[in-house]
Amino acid sequence: MIRRAAEVGVVSLALIAMAAVFPVLPVLAAREASLPAGTVLPVRFETTISSASSRAEDKVLAVVRENVLDDDGSIVIPAGSELRGRVVSAQRAGKVKGRSYLAVSFDSVEVNGRVHRVSTNRLGVQGRSGAKKDAAIIGGGTGAGALVGAIADGKGGAAKGALIGGATGTGVVLATRGPEVVIPAGARYRVRLADSLIVRR
């Protein structure tokens, strides 16, 4: 019995010594917050994109402009967080008919220096149809042709529109494209999460 007690004492002393050398560290649970699918992210574009000049896969940068909260009222994505994505589709307006179209989606968000994968619904903007309005304006003659050219193509298009409008009237519709879609830097939109998002804080 004395020998067994001595052995137990030795083991106990060994455990105490190990605890002194290797103290037990508290396990800190990772703090996580979640946002469900459908959550609205108010964003401000930092990149200018256009149906006339942008191409699919072009990078797009936006900033979250308001704090995004969870159901408990805690901030999950603070204002100023960067949202990164790409152009999904960029289609120029067709001649005579066919509207311009521009679509983007976002795939990552940086929160407090940590990048998280994110999936958002596609943000698509379609240009208005200008063919019917253009045809009505062009019927007025040379001056109207110049106006249509200016609307469609800017300063260069104005001179081109004046020449064609004076010669053939409705020929301006064939020579110029309809309105293009532009999302300029500073534009404000709201995008929705397509899937739930878990943010580690």
C-alpha positions, 0 to 999 in steps of 0.5 A: 500500500505504501509503495502504491501511494508513493507511485500515485504521489509521484504521478501527481507531482509529474502532472503538476509539473507538466501543468506548470510548464504547459499551462492549459490555454482557454479555447476561444470560440470563433465569433461568427455572424450570418446573413440569410439569402435575400439580405439586401446590400446597399452598394456604391460603385467605385468602377465605371462600366458600360454596355458599350465598352465593358466586356464579360469578366471585367472586374468590378469594385463597389463599397457597402455604403451602409452597415448591414445588420443581422437579426440581433441588430449586430453589424455583420458587414460594416459600411466601407467594406469592399465588394468585388465582382465582375461583369457577367454580360455587356451587350450593345444596343443594336441598330434599328432595334435591340436594347443594350444590356449590362449585368454584374454579380459580386463574389467576395466581400472584405470585412475587417481585412478578411475576405469572404466568398459571397454570392449575389443575385445578378444586377442587370440593367437594360437600356430603353428602346430608342428606335420608335422615338428616333424615327419620330424625331428624324421625320423632321429633317436635317435638324432632327437628324442632328438631334438624334445623332447627339442623343445616340453617339455624343458629339461625333454622332451629332455631325454624322446624324446631321449629314445622314438626316439631311440626305435620307431622313430615316437613315440615321436610325441605321447609322446610330445605335440606341442608348447604351447602359452606363453604371458610373462610379458613384452610382448607388444600387442595392444587391441581394445575397443569393446564398447565406453568408457566414462572416468570421469576426 
